[in-house]
Amino acid sequence: MDKYFILFSLLIVHGAATSSHHHHHLKSLHFSLFQHETVNKTGFIIVDGIAGNAGITQTTTPFGTVFVFNDMMTTTPDAASPVAGIAEGTSITTSLDGLRSLSAAKITLKIDGYEGSISILGGTHNTKPSDDPVVGGTGDFMFVQGYVRSSPVDLHGITVVYKIEFHLYWPPYATISHK
């Protein structure tokens, strides 16, 4: 009986070791772009929030504020650098201090031979880095998974700039052979 227990234990350990290595074969793409948002030009308040702890500033809006945006995404923090994408979506202020929002966006990209869009949905902090999950994609980004990290770069002036880091992964069944 003891030798069967040892053999069974070895089979379980061997099976666990081989199955844990599948993730390193995923096709991935990592890059950064810079989102430029200009109040009353590429970003607009559609519904004023409820007056409370937060007023309207470059980093805060009152609880319940609905904000829509259609922002260019460039390859460097300079707005004159090449445009590689467009971020369009909405955010709703969900914290009483006006610093956190629920955001949904479609990001249309044309970068490094890839063309299509990714969709994200998640919580965003206006003054700290935030990670939002990728929930879908089109074109070359069909079936893509991963996350997008948004970090403030410049929060002063009429145009605010965010660094957007893309961490994208394709599951094995969705790999694109020509890339």
RAWOPE-V536064 format. One record per helix or strand of 2 or more residues. SS is the DSSP state (a for helix, b for strand). FROM is the first residue (numbers start at 1). LEN is the number of residues. If there is no record, write none. Layout:
SS | FROM | LEN
SS | FROM | LEN
This chain:
a | 2 | 18
a | 22 | 4
b | 27 | 13
b | 43 | 5
b | 66 | 9
b | 83 | 11
b | 100 | 12
b | 114 | 12
b | 130 | 10
b | 144 | 11
b | 159 | 12
a | 172 | 3
